[in-house]
Amino acid sequence: MFFSRLNTFLIYKFIFKFTNLTIMKLLYCTILYIIQPVFINKFLFPLSDPWQYYLSSAISGMLKVSNNMKQIDFLELVKKRQSVRCYSNKHVEKEKIDRCLEAGRLAPSACNAQPWSFIVVDDPELKNQVADLTADRLLPLNHFTKQAQVHIVIVIEKANLTSNLGSAIKDKFFPWIDIGIAAEHICLQATSEGLGTCILGWFKEKKIKKLLNVPDKKRIGLIITMGYPKKEEIRQKKRKALADIVHVNVYRR
Ligand SMILES: Cc1cc2nc3c(=O)[nH]c(=O)nc-3n(C[C@H](O)[C@H](O)[C@H](O)COP(=O)(O)O)c2cc1C
């Protein structure tokens, strides 16, 4: 019984990775949760109770599919992401960092300009030097950054012509908005990987540029600290109430 469940689960996972089609999902679900369990139980594990398994796996399989179709747990991920300012010294796997960077790469940007590049600072000594340049000597700001195993430094790159035109005409510098979105993509992916992050806007930009060989005329927009959180606890979010920030149809003065 255990092996047939495992088998069903693995094949289910494998196939679902490669298809998004609802009909296909239902078809696979029928095969995997109805036909296959019966087959396995009847011929490989004849002493188990195939019909009981047949019913329970069919129902749970269908429920899983309909839940998948309705929503993904995005809001749960958003609630889980928080600024982490206390890290363990556990090594952060390269594959995880790569997936975070991929999430950043796929972020939307004005006119698809993608005006960013990401410097992954994972060399411990260099990372600590960057961390020192994020901490303020007088204010209690960013004194935790050395604990993070990785710093991702977001450099603002040249946008394309249309984005620049839009920025000028509409008096909004889109690249700063763009890198904010990319940064949050990175942080959300990191959260889904079990990693903690903190976006930093406060740091000694000139000195970090010099340290990391970033050309003088470019800007470093943000730095993201990344590592395994020391504590599991998810804090209650302190946010304004929806009623205070949402206007329906017209702006309420
Ligand atoms: C653009 C930006 C700059 C930030 N700069 C810093 C920073 O320099 N140091 C810091 O500790 N947190 C910084 N934060 C994190 C915010 O303080 C944090 O996101 C906010 O308080 C909400 O808390 P949460 O992220 O835990 O939900 C920054 C966040 C953003 C979006």
PDBQT file of the ligand as one rigid body, heavy atoms in Angstrom, charges set to zero:
ROOT
HETATM    1  C1  LIG A 301      13.433  50.024  -0.504  1.00  0.00    +0.000 C 
HETATM    2  C2  LIG A 301      13.623  49.393   0.856  1.00  0.00    +0.000 A 
HETATM    3  C3  LIG A 301      14.723  49.742   1.618  1.00  0.00    +0.000 A 
HETATM    4  C4  LIG A 301      14.918  49.117   2.859  1.00  0.00    +0.000 A 
HETATM    5  N1  LIG A 301      16.062  49.399   3.581  1.00  0.00    +0.000 NA
HETATM    6  C5  LIG A 301      16.290  48.745   4.726  1.00  0.00    +0.000 A 
HETATM    7  C6  LIG A 301      17.532  48.918   5.411  1.00  0.00    +0.000 A 
HETATM    8  O1  LIG A 301      18.424  49.638   4.993  1.00  0.00    +0.000 OA
HETATM    9  N2  LIG A 301      17.708  48.230   6.573  1.00  0.00    +0.000 N 
HETATM   10  C7  LIG A 301      16.753  47.385   7.080  1.00  0.00    +0.000 A 
HETATM   11  O2  LIG A 301      17.000  46.790   8.123  1.00  0.00    +0.000 OA
HETATM   12  N3  LIG A 301      15.580  47.182   6.440  1.00  0.00    +0.000 NA
HETATM   13  C8  LIG A 301      15.328  47.834   5.270  1.00  0.00    +0.000 A 
HETATM   14  N4  LIG A 301      14.169  47.589   4.577  1.00  0.00    +0.000 N 
HETATM   15  C9  LIG A 301      13.192  46.639   5.120  1.00  0.00    +0.000 C 
HETATM   16  C10 LIG A 301      11.958  47.362   5.669  1.00  0.00    +0.000 C 
HETATM   17  O3  LIG A 301      12.275  47.961   6.896  1.00  0.00    +0.000 OA
HETATM   18  C11 LIG A 301      10.838  46.314   5.847  1.00  0.00    +0.000 C 
HETATM   19  O4  LIG A 301      10.530  45.766   4.591  1.00  0.00    +0.000 OA
HETATM   20  C12 LIG A 301       9.572  46.887   6.455  1.00  0.00    +0.000 C 
HETATM   21  O5  LIG A 301       9.799  47.367   7.752  1.00  0.00    +0.000 OA
HETATM   22  C13 LIG A 301       8.446  45.851   6.535  1.00  0.00    +0.000 C 
HETATM   23  O6  LIG A 301       8.831  44.729   7.297  1.00  0.00    +0.000 OA
HETATM   24  P1  LIG A 301       8.906  43.254   6.679  1.00  0.00    +0.000 P 
HETATM   25  O7  LIG A 301       9.825  43.315   5.493  1.00  0.00    +0.000 OA
HETATM   26  O8  LIG A 301       9.442  42.394   7.776  1.00  0.00    +0.000 OA
HETATM   27  O9  LIG A 301       7.522  42.865   6.269  1.00  0.00    +0.000 OA
HETATM   28  C14 LIG A 301      13.966  48.183   3.345  1.00  0.00    +0.000 A 
HETATM   29  C15 LIG A 301      12.877  47.847   2.553  1.00  0.00    +0.000 A 
HETATM   30  C16 LIG A 301      12.707  48.425   1.316  1.00  0.00    +0.000 A 
HETATM   31  C17 LIG A 301      11.546  47.987   0.452  1.00  0.00    +0.000 C 
ENDROOT
TORSDOF 0
